[in-house]
Amino acid sequence: MKTRTGPEEALRCSFCHKSQDAVAKLISSPSDYPRAYICDECVAVCNSILEDDRGDATHPATTAGHLPKPQEVKSFLDDYVIGQDQTKKSWPWRFTTTTSASR
């Protein structure tokens, strides 16, 4: 990490731009070019965002223990796809048989 010789060279977080003196910890990127820094507060915000995204990703219909029935898949597709009834009827069957075979 580079040393500071004056206030104009104070290291700052690349995200929130707080100075090294204003945060508890300033982490440097592993490479010299481009050199980036992130403070412990921004890391905490990033972790919170990632945890929220993981919570949203576990939809009840897609969890490992529950495989949707073909009628449920067709009903879902009816809400978003116009027409193509033959495909909407055959695709859930193909999906469930392929998924069951891979277990």
Secondary structure, DSSP 8 states (H G I E B T S, - for coil): -----SGGG--B-TTT--BGGGSS-EEE-SSSTT--EEEHHHHHHHHHHHHHHHHHH--GGGSTT----HHHHHHHHHHH--S-HHHHHHHHHHHHHHHHHH-
